[in-house]
Amino acid sequence: MDASRRLFLTGFLGTAASACFGQGVATRKAAVQPRGKSSGLPFDARFQDVTARAGLRHAMVYGGVDRKDYIIEVTGCGCAFLDYDNDGWLDIFVLSGVRLSNTPECTSNRLYKNNRDGTFTDVTKESGLLKTGWACG
């Protein structure tokens, strides 16, 4: 079995297992809870891309750029906010993936240390997390 088929089968079985044994919400015939009333206030939030200024420069990779051939290529990536160094400030762990062919050399999950000033430093290599592979979460 070639590598791409083996990767697809592994992803498929992993997804099937998580569907069977996942930790989703179990309703147990509980009644649906009513939603709260809207405040009626307008939502005036504005978002601005500050990733480069904050030091979050690594591009995420998952699957091909123009075409996806396998379901695992469309699952995307994820991130987690955690205090990995126990300094009281949330750091960021960004999940990345690979491509089944022509994978860029820079693909890896990334761990960013919070500098406590609105910026982050990439500490992936120093933390031993510089690895290439599929990640989703």
Buried (B, 14 or more C-beta within 10 A) or exposed (E): EEEEEEBBEEBEEEBEEEEEEEEEEEEEEEEEEEEEEEEEEEEEEEEEEEEEEBBBEBEBBBBBEEEBEBEBBEBEBBBEEEEBEEEEEEBBBBBBBBBBEEEEEEBBBBBBBBEEEEBBEBBBEEBEBBEBEBBBE
